Amino acid sequence: MTKVGNGLLTIGQIAVLSLIWLGADGVVRALHLPIPANLTGMLFLLLLVLCKVVNVEWFRRGASWLLAEMLLFFVPAVVAVVNYQDLLEQQGLKIMTVLVVSTILVIASTAWVVDKLYRFELKRARKSRALANRIAR
């Protein structure tokens, strides 16, 4: 595929992902759901993938681009922090503590889940091999 074709494909995938978010935002607003539209959209997309309505490959380029340029999306948030200098001076230590503790908790819980799933997969593979060995004999 040409560079132009790749670029158009990426733009198209980003547009579809944006439409999914826009639809989720409409649903959240209409139903007054207490969860953000981006989470609703991701859950909807996950449901479509699990039901095999949507193929993950259909969004790979667009999602990869969005992940690669994620830092760009945080620039407005960082610039906005400058407007709240008084808040940071008063509550900065508390905010930083919450950020550090929550980051540690997310990393630790992710590691725990990955460890449990890895052990589960190892156990499953051993059972599968043992069953295959018994059948072969």
N, CA, C and O atoms as a DFTB+ gen file, in Angstrom:
548 C
 N C O
     1  1       0.842      -1.174       0.000
     2  2       0.000       0.000       0.000
     3  2       0.888       1.238       0.000
     4  3       1.949       1.239       0.623
     5  1       0.468       2.274      -0.682
     6  2       1.274       3.484      -0.780
     7  2       1.202       4.293       0.505
     8  3       0.372       4.037       1.377
     9  1       2.103       5.286       0.602
    10  2       2.097       6.144       1.789
    11  2       0.776       6.893       1.911
    12  3       0.229       7.043       3.003
    13  1       0.271       7.362       0.767
    14  2      -0.996       8.089       0.773
    15  2      -2.122       7.153       1.212
    16  3      -2.979       7.531       2.012
    17  1      -2.111       5.932       0.682
    18  2      -3.135       4.954       1.058
    19  2      -3.072       4.619       2.535
    20  3      -4.106       4.512       3.193
    21  1      -1.858       4.450       3.066
    22  2      -1.695       4.178       4.501
    23  2      -2.207       5.343       5.338
    24  3      -2.876       5.152       6.353
    25  1      -1.880       6.549       4.893
    26  2      -2.325       7.737       5.620
    27  2      -3.843       7.861       5.621
    28  3      -4.445       8.172       6.649
    29  1      -4.459       7.618       4.466
    30  2      -5.920       7.688       4.377
    31  2      -6.579       6.599       5.222
    32  3      -7.606       6.829       5.861
    33  1      -5.974       5.411       5.215
    34  2      -6.500       4.319       6.033
    35  2      -6.444       4.678       7.517
    36  3      -7.402       4.450       8.256
    37  1      -5.325       5.236       7.941
    38  2      -5.162       5.655       9.343
    39  2      -6.184       6.726       9.706
    40  3      -6.816       6.662      10.761
    41  1      -6.343       7.711       8.824
    42  2      -7.304       8.789       9.080
    43  2      -8.722       8.222       9.150
    44  3      -9.515       8.628       9.999
    45  1      -9.034       7.294       8.264
    46  2     -10.358       6.672       8.277
    47  2     -10.609       5.905       9.564
    48  3     -11.701       5.974      10.129
    49  1      -9.610       5.179      10.027
    50  2      -9.762       4.418      11.261
    51  2      -9.934       5.348      12.457
    52  3     -10.738       5.079      13.349
    53  1      -9.180       6.440      12.470
    54  2      -9.319       7.419      13.558
    55  2     -10.705       8.043      13.516
    56  3     -11.314       8.287      14.558
    57  1     -11.204       8.302      12.306
    58  2     -12.549       8.869      12.169
    59  2     -13.605       7.908      12.710
    60  3     -14.533       8.335      13.398
    61  1     -13.476       6.616      12.408
    62  2     -14.445       5.632      12.905
    63  2     -14.365       5.527      14.429
    64  3     -15.394       5.463      15.101
    65  1     -13.146       5.509      14.975
    66  2     -12.996       5.484      16.433
    67  2     -13.614       6.732      17.061
    68  3     -14.224       6.656      18.127
    69  1     -13.458       7.867      16.406
    70  2     -14.050       9.110      16.907
    71  2     -15.573       9.049      16.846
    72  3     -16.254       9.539      17.747
    73  1     -16.103       8.450      15.789
    74  2     -17.561       8.298      15.681
    75  2     -18.107       7.374      16.773
    76  3     -19.195       7.596      17.305
    77  1     -17.338       6.342      17.093
    78  2     -17.750       5.453      18.192
    79  2     -17.790       6.238      19.495
    80  3     -18.726       6.089      20.281
    81  1     -16.783       7.071      19.730
    82  2     -16.782       7.897      20.935
    83  2     -17.955       8.868      20.921
    84  3     -18.621       9.055      21.938
    85  1     -18.210       9.491      19.761
    86  2     -19.300      10.448      19.651
    87  2     -20.642       9.772      19.932
    88  3     -21.492      10.331      20.626
    89  1     -20.826       8.579      19.396
    90  2     -22.047       7.821      19.674
    91  2     -22.173       7.486      21.151
    92  3     -23.251       7.605      21.733
    93  1     -21.069       7.068      21.755
    94  2     -21.071       6.752      23.189
    95  2     -21.382       8.002      24.005
    96  3     -22.088       7.925      25.011
    97  1     -20.864       9.144      23.583
    98  2     -21.145      10.399      24.286
    99  2     -22.638      10.717      24.214
   100  3     -23.230      11.166      25.195
   101  1     -23.237      10.483      23.058
   102  2     -24.676      10.696      22.918
   103  2     -25.474       9.786      23.826
   104  3     -26.455      10.214      24.435
   105  1     -25.060       8.525      23.922
   106  2     -25.751       7.561      24.785
   107  2     -25.611       7.974      26.256
   108  3     -26.583       7.935      27.010
   109  1     -24.414       8.364      26.650
   110  2     -24.174       8.766      28.048
   111  2     -25.022       9.984      28.398
   112  3     -25.615      10.043      29.475
   113  1     -25.078      10.951      27.492
   114  2     -25.876      12.163      27.752
   115  2     -27.370      11.850      27.780
   116  3     -28.095      12.333      28.650
   117  1     -27.827      11.039      26.824
   118  2     -29.266      10.734      26.737
   119  2     -29.750       9.921      27.931
   120  3     -30.842      10.149      28.450
   121  1     -28.922       8.966      28.360
   122  2     -29.325       8.085      29.462
   123  2     -28.849       8.570      30.825
   124  3     -29.133       7.946      31.847
   125  1     -28.119       9.692      30.836
   126  2     -27.573      10.263      32.082
   127  2     -26.758       9.218      32.848
   128  3     -26.911       9.059      34.059
   129  1     -25.892       8.513      32.121
   130  2     -25.064       7.482      32.744
   131  2     -23.953       8.129      33.568
   132  3     -23.429       9.174      33.183
   133  1     -23.592       7.522      34.692
   134  2     -22.555       8.108      35.556
   135  2     -21.132       7.702      35.165
   136  3     -20.217       7.805      35.982
   137  1     -20.938       7.246      33.935
   138  2     -19.592       6.871      33.487
   139  2     -19.231       7.712      32.268
   140  3     -20.116       8.150      31.533
   141  1     -17.942       7.941      32.048
   142  2     -17.529       8.791      30.930
   143  2     -17.779       8.119      29.573
   144  3     -17.815       6.893      29.460
   145  1     -17.947       8.955      28.564
   146  2     -18.234       8.463      27.218
   147  2     -17.078       7.648      26.648
   148  3     -17.303       6.690      25.907
   149  1     -15.844       8.017      26.984
   150  2     -14.717       7.257      26.436
   151  2     -14.712       5.820      26.954
   152  3     -14.380       4.895      26.212
   153  1     -15.075       5.631      28.213
   154  2     -15.162       4.279      28.767
   155  2     -16.330       3.520      28.141
   156  3     -16.207       2.341      27.810
   157  1     -17.448       4.195      27.984
   158  2     -18.614       3.574      27.346
   159  2     -18.282       3.152      25.924
   160  3     -18.644       2.056      25.497
   161  1     -17.596       4.015      25.195
   162  2     -17.204       3.691      23.823
   163  2     -16.253       2.513      23.754
   164  3     -16.378       1.652      22.883
   165  1     -15.288       2.478      24.688
   166  2     -14.351       1.350      24.711
   167  2     -15.068       0.049      25.052
   168  3     -14.779      -0.992      24.463
   169  1     -15.995       0.102      25.993
   170  2     -16.753      -1.099      26.341
   171  2     -17.618      -1.563      25.168
   172  3     -17.739      -2.763      24.919
   173  1     -18.216      -0.616      24.454
   174  2     -19.015      -0.948      23.282
   175  2     -18.141      -1.587      22.198
   176  3     -18.522      -2.587      21.589
   177  1     -16.971      -0.998      21.969
   178  2     -16.044      -1.545      20.979
   179  2     -15.557      -2.932      21.402
   180  3     -15.448      -3.826      20.564
   181  1     -15.264      -3.122      22.686
   182  2     -14.864      -4.432      23.197
   183  2     -15.964      -5.461      22.975
   184  3     -15.690      -6.594      22.580
   185  1     -17.198      -5.070      23.226
   186  2     -18.329      -5.960      23.000
   187  2     -18.425      -6.358      21.522
   188  3     -18.670      -7.520      21.200
   189  1     -18.229      -5.387      20.635
   190  2     -18.260      -5.675      19.196
   191  2     -17.130      -6.622      18.792
   192  3     -17.324      -7.501      17.952
   193  1     -15.960      -6.445      19.385
   194  2     -14.823      -7.324      19.077
   195  2     -15.085      -8.732      19.603
   196  3     -14.848      -9.715      18.901
   197  1     -15.576      -8.829      20.845
   198  2     -15.839     -10.146      21.430
   199  2     -16.943     -10.899      20.690
   200  3     -16.908     -12.126      20.595
   201  1     -17.917     -10.161      20.169
   202  2     -19.007     -10.790      19.398
   203  2     -18.607     -11.019      17.941
   204  3     -19.410     -11.483      17.132
   205  1     -17.363     -10.688      17.619
   206  2     -16.812     -10.858      16.270
   207  2     -17.585     -10.079      15.209
   208  3     -17.653     -10.491      14.052
   209  1     -18.165      -8.952      15.614
   210  2     -18.796      -8.038      14.668
   211  2     -17.716      -7.161      14.046
   212  3     -17.800      -6.777      12.879
   213  1     -16.699      -6.852      14.849
   214  2     -15.595      -5.987      14.431
   215  2     -14.291      -6.761      14.583
   216  3     -14.097      -7.484      15.560
   217  1     -13.412      -6.604      13.619
   218  2     -12.092      -7.222      13.669
   219  2     -11.104      -6.199      14.210
   220  3     -11.120      -5.040      13.794
   221  1     -10.252      -6.611      15.125
   222  2      -9.261      -5.708      15.730
   223  2      -8.377      -5.086      14.650
   224  3      -7.989      -3.923      14.764
   225  1      -8.061      -5.834      13.623
   226  2      -7.188      -5.334      12.555
   227  2      -7.781      -4.118      11.853
   228  3      -7.041      -3.328      11.266
   229  1      -9.088      -3.954      11.901
   230  2      -9.727      -2.827      11.238
   231  2      -9.330      -1.496      11.861
   232  3      -9.459      -0.450      11.226
   233  1      -8.848      -1.529      13.099
   234  2      -8.508      -0.294      13.805
   235  2      -7.039      -0.204      14.200
   236  3      -6.637       0.757      14.857
   237  1      -6.233      -1.188      13.810
   238  2      -4.853      -1.252      14.292
   239  2      -4.042      -0.004      13.960
   240  3      -3.388       0.553      14.841
   241  1      -4.073       0.442      12.716
   242  2      -3.255       1.610      12.336
   243  2      -3.707       2.877      13.060
   244  3      -2.881       3.628      13.580
   245  1      -5.015       3.112      13.092
   246  2      -5.529       4.312      13.749
   247  2      -5.241       4.308      15.237
   248  3      -4.836       5.325      15.801
   249  1      -5.449       3.162      15.876
   250  2      -5.191       3.060      17.314
   251  2      -3.701       3.216      17.606
   252  3      -3.323       3.843      18.596
   253  1      -2.857       2.646      16.745
   254  2      -1.402       2.776      16.940
   255  2      -0.985       4.230      16.831
   256  3      -0.161       4.704      17.613
   257  1      -1.545       4.935      15.871
   258  2      -1.202       6.352      15.722
   259  2      -1.645       7.133      16.952
   260  3      -0.888       7.946      17.484
   261  1      -2.878       6.886      17.406
   262  2      -3.379       7.601      18.584
   263  2      -2.504       7.329      19.808
   264  3      -2.216       8.243      20.581
   265  1      -2.084       6.079      19.984
   266  2      -1.212       5.754      21.121
   267  2       0.153       6.412      20.980
   268  3       0.724       6.888      21.961
   269  1       0.675       6.437      19.754
   270  2       1.996       7.039      19.530
   271  2       1.971       8.543      19.795
   272  3       2.967       9.109      20.245
   273  1       0.852       9.184      19.521
   274  2       0.753      10.634      19.689
   275  2       0.029      11.029      20.973
   276  3      -0.418      12.168      21.107
   277  1      -0.090      10.095      21.918
   278  2      -0.844      10.340      23.143
   279  2      -0.323      11.553      23.918
   280  3      -1.110      12.310      24.486
   281  1       0.967      11.733      23.941
   282  2       1.546      12.862      24.671
   283  2       0.967      14.174      24.172
   284  3       0.741      15.094      24.959
   285  1       0.725      14.267      22.874
   286  2       0.160      15.476      22.284
   287  2      -1.190      15.818      22.905
   288  3      -1.523      16.993      23.057
   289  1      -1.963      14.802      23.262
   290  2      -3.287      15.030      23.826
   291  2      -3.235      15.495      25.279
   292  3      -4.234      15.987      25.805
   293  1      -2.090      15.347      25.930
   294  2      -1.963      15.782      27.309
   295  2      -1.470      17.219      27.424
   296  3      -1.509      17.795      28.511
   297  1      -1.014      17.798      26.340
   298  2      -0.484      19.164      26.381
   299  2      -1.523      20.151      26.907
   300  3      -1.185      20.956      27.774
   301  1      -2.773      20.135      26.429
   302  2      -3.750      21.092      26.988
   303  2      -3.943      20.939      28.492
   304  3      -4.109      21.935      29.196
   305  1      -3.925      19.716      28.988
   306  2      -4.091      19.496      30.422
   307  2      -2.908      20.073      31.202
   308  3      -3.086      20.672      32.263
   309  1      -1.719      19.891      30.672
   310  2      -0.523      20.409      31.349
   311  2      -0.530      21.932      31.324
   312  3      -0.173      22.570      32.314
   313  1      -0.929      22.514      30.210
   314  2      -0.997      23.975      30.113
   315  2      -2.056      24.508      31.079
   316  3      -1.867      25.566      31.680
   317  1      -3.164      23.787      31.232
   318  2      -4.222      24.224      32.143
   319  2      -3.752      24.243      33.583
   320  3      -4.242      25.043      34.380
   321  1      -2.814      23.380      33.931
   322  2      -2.294      23.336      35.304
   323  2      -1.656      24.667      35.673
   324  3      -1.716      25.083      36.830
   325  1      -1.051      25.331      34.713
   326  2      -0.406      26.615      34.973
   327  2      -1.426      27.638      35.480
   328  3      -1.082      28.531      36.254
   329  1      -2.669      27.505      35.045
   330  2      -3.712      28.441      35.476
   331  2      -4.114      28.235      36.932
   332  3      -4.784      29.094      37.506
   333  1      -3.733      27.143      37.529
   334  2      -4.125      26.825      38.906
   335  2      -2.911      26.803      39.832
   336  3      -2.776      25.907      40.665
   337  1      -2.055      27.765      39.688
   338  2      -0.837      27.807      40.491
   339  2      -1.143      27.934      41.983
   340  3      -0.459      27.329      42.809
   341  1      -2.163      28.714      42.332
   342  2      -2.535      28.860      43.747
   343  2      -2.960      27.524      44.343
   344  3      -2.570      27.181      45.459
   345  1      -3.757      26.778      43.597
   346  2      -4.200      25.461      44.064
   347  2      -3.003      24.533      44.266
   348  3      -2.938      23.805      45.256
   349  1      -2.064      24.560      43.332
   350  2      -0.881      23.713      43.452
   351  2      -0.030      24.101      44.647
   352  3       0.546      23.234      45.304
   353  1       0.058      25.386      44.937
   354  2       0.833      25.820      46.091
   355  2       0.188      25.348      47.394
   356  3       0.885      24.983      48.340
   357  1      -1.147      25.358      47.440
   358  2      -1.861      24.973      48.656
   359  2      -2.024      23.454      48.788
   360  3      -1.852      22.904      49.876
   361  1      -2.348      22.794      47.710
   362  2      -2.704      21.373      47.747
   363  2      -1.738      20.489      46.957
   364  3      -1.999      19.299      46.782
   365  1      -0.647      21.043      46.487
   366  2       0.281      20.325      45.615
   367  2       0.810      19.024      46.199
   368  3       0.887      18.013      45.501
   369  1       1.174      19.047      47.469
   370  2       1.707      17.849      48.120
   371  2       0.644      16.751      48.199
   372  3       0.941      15.580      47.958
   373  1      -0.581      17.121      48.532
   374  2      -1.666      16.143      48.589
   375  2      -1.948      15.563      47.199
   376  3      -2.123      14.355      47.039
   377  1      -1.986      16.432      46.219
   378  2      -2.236      15.974      44.842
   379  2      -1.128      15.028      44.401
   380  3      -1.403      13.978      43.820
   381  1       0.111      15.389      44.670
   382  2       1.246      14.547      44.273
   383  2       1.200      13.201      44.993
   384  3       1.502      12.165      44.400
   385  1       0.824      13.218      46.266
   386  2       0.707      11.967      47.029
   387  2      -0.347      11.055      46.406
   388  3      -0.118       9.857      46.236
   389  1      -1.492      11.623      46.070
   390  2      -2.556      10.838      45.436
   391  2      -2.073      10.270      44.102
   392  3      -2.322       9.103      43.798
   393  1      -1.395      11.076      43.318
   394  2      -0.888      10.608      42.021
   395  2       0.112       9.468      42.183
   396  3       0.037       8.471      41.465
   397  1       1.033       9.604      43.104
   398  2       2.059       8.575      43.295
   399  2       1.438       7.292      43.849
   400  3       1.724       6.202      43.353
   401  1       0.598       7.415      44.865
   402  2      -0.020       6.225      45.468
   403  2      -0.918       5.516      44.453
   404  3      -0.879       4.291      44.343
   405  1      -1.725       6.278      43.713
   406  2      -2.612       5.638      42.737
   407  2      -1.817       4.975      41.619
   408  3      -2.204       3.910      41.138
   409  1      -0.719       5.583      41.199
   410  2       0.128       4.963      40.177
   411  2       0.715       3.655      40.686
   412  3       0.724       2.656      39.967
   413  1       1.202       3.655      41.916
   414  2       1.756       2.433      42.513
   415  2       0.683       1.351      42.609
   416  3       0.946       0.185      42.313
   417  1      -0.531       1.738      43.025
   418  2      -1.620       0.764      43.126
   419  2      -1.997       0.185      41.762
   420  3      -2.248      -1.015      41.645
   421  1      -2.036       1.019      40.748
   422  2      -2.361       0.527      39.398
   423  2      -1.283      -0.432      38.908
   424  3      -1.600      -1.491      38.368
   425  1      -0.023      -0.077      39.088
   426  2       1.067      -0.950      38.651
   427  2       1.045      -2.264      39.426
   428  3       1.210      -3.335      38.841
   429  1       0.842      -2.186      40.728
   430  2       0.828      -3.404      41.550
   431  2      -0.354      -4.299      41.199
   432  3      -0.192      -5.514      41.086
   433  1      -1.536      -3.721      41.025
   434  2      -2.698      -4.552      40.689
   435  2      -2.562      -5.142      39.288
   436  3      -2.985      -6.274      39.054
   437  1      -1.988      -4.403      38.367
   438  2      -1.748      -4.941      37.020
   439  2      -0.769      -6.100      37.085
   440  3      -0.987      -7.132      36.450
   441  1       0.304      -5.943      37.843
   442  2       1.289      -7.020      37.983
   443  2       0.650      -8.250      38.617
   444  3       0.924      -9.374      38.197
   445  1      -0.191      -8.051      39.615
   446  2      -0.853      -9.166      40.286
   447  2      -1.759      -9.919      39.313
   448  3      -1.736     -11.149      39.269
   449  1      -2.559      -9.181      38.528
   450  2      -3.459      -9.819      37.558
   451  2      -2.665     -10.563      36.490
   452  3      -3.010     -11.689      36.130
   453  1      -1.607      -9.940      35.985
   454  2      -0.769     -10.600      34.973
   455  2      -0.162     -11.871      35.543
   456  3      -0.140     -12.898      34.865
   457  1       0.331     -11.824      36.775
   458  2       0.902     -13.008      37.418
   459  2      -0.125     -14.122      37.544
   460  3       0.161     -15.275      37.221
   461  1      -1.325     -13.778      38.014
   462  2      -2.378     -14.797      38.167
   463  2      -2.759     -15.411      36.826
   464  3      -2.924     -16.627      36.724
   465  1      -2.900     -14.577      35.794
   466  2      -3.246     -15.092      34.467
   467  2      -2.127     -15.942      33.885
   468  3      -2.389     -16.950      33.229
   469  1      -0.887     -15.543      34.120
   470  2       0.255     -16.317      33.631
   471  2       0.278     -17.697      34.290
   472  3       0.467     -18.708      33.614
   473  1       0.086     -17.734      35.601
   474  2       0.061     -19.017      36.314
   475  2      -1.100     -19.889      35.840
   476  3      -0.961     -21.104      35.704
   477  1      -2.250     -19.253      35.591
   478  2      -3.412     -19.971      35.081
   479  2      -3.107     -20.579      33.709
   480  3      -3.441     -21.735      33.453
   481  1      -2.481     -19.810      32.841
   482  2      -2.120     -20.299      31.508
   483  2      -1.104     -21.433      31.592
   484  3      -1.206     -22.405      30.843
   485  1      -0.131     -21.328      32.488
   486  2       0.849     -22.405      32.665
   487  2       0.165     -23.687      33.115
   488  3       0.447     -24.766      32.594
   489  1      -0.736     -23.562      34.085
   490  2      -1.461     -24.724      34.595
   491  2      -2.291     -25.355      33.478
   492  3      -2.335     -26.578      33.340
   493  1      -2.939     -24.520      32.694
   494  2      -3.752     -25.015      31.583
   495  2      -2.898     -25.717      30.529
   496  3      -3.295     -26.751      29.991
   497  1      -1.730     -25.155      30.238
   498  2      -0.839     -25.762      29.253
   499  2      -0.327     -27.120      29.754
   500  3      -0.222     -28.070      28.979
   501  1      -0.010     -27.205      31.048
   502  2       0.458     -28.479      31.613
   503  2      -0.630     -29.544      31.515
   504  3      -0.359     -30.686      31.144
   505  1      -1.862     -29.163      31.850
   506  2      -2.970     -30.120      31.758
   507  2      -3.182     -30.563      30.318
   508  3      -3.445     -31.735      30.049
   509  1      -3.066     -29.635      29.416
   510  2      -3.253     -29.946      27.999
   511  2      -2.168     -30.900      27.501
   512  3      -2.453     -31.843      26.763
   513  1      -0.926     -30.646      27.908
   514  2       0.187     -31.531      27.518
   515  2       0.017     -32.911      28.131
   516  3       0.238     -33.925      27.469
   517  1      -0.377     -32.945      29.404
   518  2      -0.576     -34.236      30.083
   519  2      -1.676     -35.029      29.393
   520  3      -1.539     -36.238      29.207
   521  1      -2.748     -34.381      29.017
   522  2      -3.840     -35.036      28.323
   523  2      -3.390     -35.537      26.956
   524  3      -3.756     -36.640      26.549
   525  1      -2.608     -34.745      26.251
   526  2      -2.099     -35.134      24.937
   527  2      -1.156     -36.335      25.069
   528  3      -1.169     -37.231      24.226
   529  1      -0.335     -36.349      26.136
   530  2       0.577     -37.486      26.369
   531  2      -0.205     -38.748      26.682
   532  3       0.150     -39.823      26.198
   533  1      -1.273     -38.645      27.489
   534  2      -2.078     -39.821      27.807
   535  2      -2.785     -40.370      26.561
   536  3      -2.893     -41.583      26.382
   537  1      -3.253     -39.481      25.723
   538  2      -3.940     -39.915      24.504
   539  2      -2.952     -40.563      23.537
   540  3      -3.299     -41.516      22.838
   541  1      -1.729     -40.050      23.497
   542  2      -0.715     -40.581      22.575
   543  2      -0.277     -41.981      22.978
   544  3       0.156     -42.758      22.127
   545  1      -0.378     -42.312      24.245
   546  2       0.076     -43.630      24.720
   547  2      -0.937     -44.638      24.469
   548  3      -0.740     -45.808      24.797
